[in-house]
Amino acid sequence: MKLFLTILITAALAVGGTWFVVTRLIPAPANSVGERKPLFYQSPMHPWIKSDKPGRCTICGMELVPIYPGEKSLDGMGADNVVTLTQNQIQVVNVQTIEAKIQPLTRTLQVAGMIDDDATRHRIISAYIDGRVDKLYANHHGIEVVAGEPLALFYSPSLLQAEREYRQLDGELKRNTGLRLQQMGLTPEQITALPTKDSGELTSQILAPLTGTVVEHYVYEGQYVKTGEKLFEIADFSTMWFQFLAYEQDMPWLNIGQTVSISTPSLPGKIFEGKITFIDPNFDEATRSTKIRVELPNPKVDGRRELLHRLYADGAVKMDAPSTLTIPRSALIQTGPQAVVYTDQGGGAYVQTQVKTGRHGDTLVEILSGLKAGDKVVINGNLLIDGQAELNRSFVSSASAPMPVALKDGTLTEFQQQIIRDFIQTADAMAAALATDNLAAFNKAGEPAMMKTSALTEALAGLSVTKEKIDALDNARHFHGSENLKTARAAFLKFSMAATDVLLPLRSLKGFPALQIWQCPMVANAVPGTVKKGRWIQSGGRPIQNPFFGTEMQDCGDEIKP
């Protein structure tokens, strides 16, 4: 990758690149023994202005100061993170900048979930007393009922006796009998109407407690039932709940009252909007997620409800954060665990600046430190500038001191250890999601796989890993959201096999992070048409969780010891 970038930069900067490297970064040899020659000349007021010969600063006009071999440059940074381009080079590279601004941060969170009915409007009607169902009005699944309508006629000798007593009694005894009738299932309205009821009527009506749809009926005409047996189940589908999982990194964005736009394959092109009404405070330990509830109105259209019960649906949560310091995401270059930008210092100078990032929006990213409002950051051409800075490091190092080796005495550098840890964490999260059959969690965990893999392959340069293994891992790092668990497991197997091929030879190195590598001897049964044995990575020392069989058989496999 670095070689390709170097070639690209050389071509892009052909107009002035050769002059820049030869005349400004490599000192000329001394004319005679003992004579010192400056490496370059530098502006004391604008240290990014450098020249290979004496002169004046092109910005302030001050005389340039010579910098000799072994001396530090005036800015304390040297040429390794400052790139100076001519106007011609800036045009060739098409460098574009924009100011860091304090402005609102917007992000659209894409989620997937299920349409369920309102649990507060879901009722089961049971028998309050022993008796017989003489007639059914709600006699089939799916019938619509209105609150107060009769569902059935019910005969019960004890209920009939209590009704007759109520009609005959007065005062306190009548009131007590009325309370007993309520316990037997009659509504206050039915009790009030008893004096006008025909004395020859032997049955009482079971009334619908709410308007809705009969989703289950458990009895038939002529059936005897016991106290507590289920008779009907009614759900009110006029309001539905859309429920989805949100992960820890999503929580700073989510609040009660936010609007969610929802679509479903059963109604192409139709968008429903609802408000977040509940955020479950209990996190799932395995997936590190919690459930979010959205209420959706569901009126009838052409005699039926548009949103059906138990539909799968997609949602988009447009989230806004208060105004904060932001830059475009295109300005950010992620170099392993660090994030850098290039700031325009004027006069064609661009300085590499480390920044600490916060929340990532759709097009902007929050900057917590490293920049201030008004700083100009490069949003186009920054990758080429970064490549030129890499060239600068090579030339400055060769001119002053030998380059540091990446590996010494079989010990990984701290940078390499951190890159490997980050990669292991990503691979482990993907495996854990598949082990619990959680497709949404797998797709979320796989989002950083491309970036983490690129960082890993660069950090392993010079170690005992073959190019074929690096290329195999690089080709398997693309995860853009799997449609089902079958395709997810097939893609993960390819990635996991390549990852373990790369990491297994490195486990003997000093400083290699702790991890477990497991092997499933029957992976072909879970992912047909693949290898017979499949490997995966786990961290944290937790018990085996097979990602290929999931909850069907989590404990299938053996650990590969170092």
N, C-alpha and C positions, 0 to 999 in steps of 0.2 A: 504494500500500500504506500509506504513512504517513498519507494523508488518511483512508483507511478506518479505520485504527487510532485516529486522533484523534477521529473521529465516535463510534467504539465507546466510547472512554474517556469522552467527554463525556456519553454516555447513561448509562454505568455509574456515573459519579460525579456524577450530576445533583443529588444531595442536597446535596453540599458543594463541588462542583468550582468553581462560579462564584465563591463566596466566597474559595476558596483562591487563584485566579489574580488576582482584582481587588484583594483586600485585603492579600495577603501578598507578592506578587511585583512589583506595579507601584506605585512610590512616589506618594504624593499630591503635588500641586503645592504649591509654597511659597506661604504666605499673603502674604508681602511680599517685595520685592526684597532680596536679600542674606541672607535667612533660609534656613538649611540644614535640610532635613527628612531623617530617617533613611529608608533603603530598607526596613529591617526591624530588629527587635530579636532578639538571639540569646543562647542560654545559653552561658557560657564553659566550663562543665563538660560539657554535652551539646549540642554545636554544631548537631545536627540539629533541636533545638527552636527554632523561630523564631516570631515574632509581628509583627503590623503595629502593635502599640502596646506601651507599657511594661508590665512585669509580672514575674512570677517563673517560673522553670523548673518545669514540671509534674512533673519527676522529683526534682531535688535541692532545689528551693526557692530557689536563688540568683537574684539580680536579673538580668534580661536586659540585655545591652549593646547600645546602638544601633550600627548599621552604616550609614555614610553613603555617598553616591555616590562612586565612585572608590576606596573602601576594599575590601580583601579580607575575606571572611568569616572567622570565627575558626577554622574547620576547614580553611581553605585550599582548599576544594573548591567552595564556593558551592552554589547551588541546582540546578546542572546535573546532579549525580549523587546528590542526596539528595532523596527524596520523602517528605513527611510526610502521613499519612492519618489521618482521624478514625476512631473505632471504628465509626461508621456506615458510612463508606466501606470499611473493611476487611471488613465483613460483606457489603456489596453486591458487592465484587469477589471475595469468597470467598478471601482471601489465606490460604495454608497454608504453614507452614514446617517444616523438619526440621533436626536437628543434623548437622553434618559428623562422620563417625565413622571410626575406624580399624577396618576389617573386611576380610575376604577379598573379592577381586574375581573374579566368575565371568563367563565368556563362552562362548557356544555358537557354534562356527564351523561354518557350513553349507558343505559341499564336494560336488563331483561328481567321479567317477572311473570306473575300469573294474576289473572282476573278472578277474584273470589267474591262471594256475596258478603253483605254486611252482617257480621256475626251478632250484632245487637238486634237485628231484625230477622232472626232465624229461630223458630220455635218448634218444639216437639210437644204434641198434645197426647197425654196419657190418660188412662182410665182412673178416675178418682175413687171408684167403688167397683165391686163385682157387678156384672150384668151381661146383657146380650145386645148386639148390634142388630136392630130390626130393619133399618133402612139406611143406605148410603147415598148421600148427595154428591160428595167428593169421591167418586168411585173409580177414578183412574189417575194415573201419573200425569202431572203437567196441567191439571185443571186450575184455572184462575178463580180465586175466592176473594170476597170482600169482608172486612172486619164486621162481625155480627151476623153473617149469613150462616145458616145451618149446614153442618158437615155430615151429620148423621142423626137418626132417631135411636135413642138408647133406652132399653127397658131394664129397670133395677127394682126389685121388690122393696128394698130398704129405702131407696130414693122416693118411690111412690108413697110409702107410708109416711115419710117425713113431710112430703108436700101436703098430704091430707091433714096431718096434725097442724101444720102452719095455718091452713085455712080455718081451722076450728078454734085456735087459741087466740088469746088477747094479751096485751101488756108485755111484761118481762118474759113470760114463757114463750110468747110469739117471737120476740127478738132473739132469744137464745136458739130457737128452732131455725130462724133465718140464718144465723151464723153457721149452724150445722149444715144447712143446705148449701151455703157457699163452700164449705169444706167438701161437699159431695160433688162439686163441679158446676153448680148453677151460678150465673152472673147475677149481680144486684138487680138488673132490669128484669130478668126472668123471675126472680123471687117476688118483686113488686107486682108482676102480672099474674101471679098464682091465683088470686081470688076470682079472676075472670076465666081461668082455664076450665075447660069442660071436665067435669068430675069423672066422666067415663074414659078420658084419655089416659092410656097406661104408660106412654113413653114421654121422654123429655128430649129436647134438642141439645146436641153438642154444637156449640157455635165457634166460628173462626175467631181467634183472638187478634188477628191482624190481617191486613190486605196483602195478598201475595200469591205465590204459586205452590201448589201441593207437589212437593218433590218426592214424597214417599207416602203411600198408604199401606198400613200393615194389617188391616182387617177386611173382612167381607161380610155381606149381609147374612145374618143368622149365626154369626160367630159369637161364642161366649168368651168373655175376657175377665181377667183377674185385675185387682187393684194394682196400678203401676205399669201395666202393659202399654206399649206404644200403640197409638191409633193412627196418628197422622204426623207428618213433618212438613212445615210450611216455611218458605223463604221469601223475603221481600227483595226483588231484584231491581227496584226503582233506584237504588243507590248501590254501587259496587265498590269493592276495594281492589286497588292494584298494589301488590306487594312485591318488593324487590330487595336484594341484598346490597348493602353498602359496606365498603371496607374502611379500615382505619384511616387511610390517606384521603378518603372522601369526606370524612366527618367535619373537617374545618369549613367545608362549603355548605353543608346541609342544615336547614332550619325549618321549624314548623311554619306553615303558611306559604312555602315556595310553590310555584306553579310547575307542574310536570305535564309535558305533552306526550300522549300515549297513542300508539298505533298497533294494529294487529293484522296478521295476514288474512284473517277472515273478512276484513273490511278494507281492501286496498285503497289508499289515498285518503282515508278518513282519519282525522286527528281528533282525539278527545283530550280535554284539559281538566285537571283536577289539582287540589291542594294537598300538600303533605300535612297529615293530621296527627301522625304518631311516629316517633323514632324509638325503637326498642332499646332501653338502656343496658340490656344484657347481651354481651358479645359472645359469639360462638368461639370457643377456644381453638377448635381445629382449623376453621377457615378465617378467623379474625374478622368476622363480618357480623352485621346486625341487620334486622329487618326494618324496612321503611314502609309505611302505609300511606296510600293516596286515596282520597274519596272521589268517586266519579259519579255524576248524575247519569242515569240510564233510562231516559223516557222511552215510551213505546213509539215505534215508527211502523206504519202499516200493520198495526195490530200485534207487533212483537217487539221484544227488547233487542236493541242492537248488540249490546255486549252480552255474550253468553257466559254462563258459569264455567270456570276452570279453563278459560282460554289463555294461551301463552301470548304475551305482548311485549313490545319494546317501549322504552320510555326515554325521554330526553329532559334532563333537569338543567335549566339555564340558571347558573349561579353567579351572583355578583358579590364582589368583596369591596370594602371601603377603599377609597383612594390610597394608593401606596406608590412607592418608587418602582417603575417598571421599565423594561426594555423589550424589544421584539425577541421572540424565541430564536429567530435566525441569527441574532448577534452572539448567541451563547455557543461556546465550544466546550464540550465535555471531555476532559482528558483524564480518564479514570475517575478517581474520587473527587477530582478538582474541576471547577468550572472557571473558564477564562473568557474575557472579551478583549477586543482590540479597540483602544480609544484613540481618536484623532487629536494629535497634539499641535496640529498646524505645521506648515512648512513641509508637508509630505511625510511627517513622522507618525508612526502608529505604535503604541506601547501596549504590550501584553499586560493585562490586569486581572488578578484573581478576584473573583466575586463569590459571595455566599448567597445562594438563591433560596427563596421561600416557595410559595405556591406557584404552580404552573397553570396559566390560563390557556385559552384556545390559541391566541396569537401572542400573548405577552407573558413574561415571567417576572415575579416579584424579586427585587434585589434588596437583601438585608444589609449588606456591607460591601465595600469596594468601589462604589460609585456614588455620585451625588447628582441631583437634578441639574440638567444642563450639559453634563458630560456627553460628548459625541462618541457613539459606538458604531463600529463597522457592522453593517447588516448584509452587505454583499461584497465578496472578494476576501472575506476574513479567512477562509480556508487556505487560499493561496498565500495570503500574508503570513499565516501560521507556518506554512511550508517554507517560506523564505526565512522566517525566524529559525526554523530547524537547520537550514543551511548555515545561517549565521553562527549557530552554536558550534557546528562542526568546524568552521574556519577559525573562530576565536579559540576554541579548545586546542586546535592543532598549532596555533600561533603562540599560545602561552603555556599550556599544560596538557598532559595526556588526558584523554577522556576517561571518566570513571567506568570501571567494568560493571556489568549488570549482576554478575555472580562472582563471589569470592569465597574460596575454601568450601564450596558446596553449600553456601548459605544464601537463601533468598533475601533480596533487599526488602525493606519495609514496604516500599511501593508495590513490589511484586506480590508480597503476602496479602496486602489489602485488596488488590485486584482479584486474586484467587478467592479470597473470602467473599467478595461481592458476587462473584460468579457462582460459587457454591450455594450461597443464600438464594439466588434466583432459581437454580436448578432444583434445590430442595423444596422451594415453595410450589413449583410446578408439579413435582412428584406428590407432594402432600395433598394437593387439590384433586389429582386424579385418584389417589388412594381413597378419597371420600366421595368419588363420583360427582364432584362439583365442577361442572363445565365452566360456569361463569368465573369461579375462582381461578381455574387453570388459565383461561384467556387473560385474566387480569395479571396473574403472576408472570405470564409469558411476554408481557409488553416490553420489559427492559432487556429481554434475552439478546436481542440484536446488538444493543450498545454494550452490554456486559461481555458478550463473546468477542466483539472487536477489541475491547480493552484487554481482554485476556490474551488473545493471539499476539498483540503488540508487546505485552509484558513478557511473553515467553520467548521473545527473540533472543537467540544465542544459547538457549537451553537445549537439552537433549531430547527434542521433540521433532519428528520428521515433518517435512513439508506436506507429505500426503495426509498425515493426521490433522495438521492445522487446516488444510484445505477442506477436509471432510467436515470438520467442526464448523468452519466458516460457511459451508454450503447448507448446513442443517440448522442455522440460527434464526431463520425467518418464521416468526409466529405472528399472524395477523388476525387471529380469532378463528377457532374451529367451530364448525356447525354442530358437531355431535361428539360424544365421547369416543366413538370408534376412530374417527379421523384424528382426534386429539392424541389418542394413545399411539397411533401409527407415527405421527410427526414427532412426538416426544421420544419414542423409542430410537428413531434415527439420531435425534439430537443427543440423547443420553448415552448411546453407544459411542458416538464420536467424542463426547466430553470425557468419558471414562478412559477411552483410548489415549487421550492427551494427558490426563491427570495421573493415571496409574504409574507411569515411569518416574514421576516427580515426587512421589510420596516419601522417598528416602532423603530428600533434600532437607537441610536444616531450616526451620522456620515454616515448613509447609503446614498450612492450617489443618486442624482436626476435621475429619469427615469419615463417613462410613460409605463403602461401596458394596451394594447388594447385588446378587445375581439370581434371576428367576429361571429355573431349568425348563419351564413349560410355557415360555412367553409366546410361542407359536400358536398355542391354543387360545390365547387372549387376543393376539394380533396376527391373524392368519397371513401366510405368505411371507413371513419374515424369518429371522434367525431363530434357532431353537432355544438359545439362551440369551436373555436380555439383562442388561445392567442398569442401575440407577444410583443416584447420589442422595444420601441423607446426612443431615447434620444435627447436632444437639444431643446425640446419643439416645434418641427415642427408639422404642421398639420398632421392628420391621413393619413397614406399610407398603405393600406391593401396589405400584401405580397402574399396572397393566390389568390386574384382575379387580382392583378396587375393593369395595365392601363384600364382594362375592368370596374373596379369598385373600385377605390382607397379609397373612403370615406365610405365604409361599415364597421361599427364597433362602439363600445362604449368604453370609457376609464374606467378602473377599478381604482377607487380612493382608496387611503390608508385608 
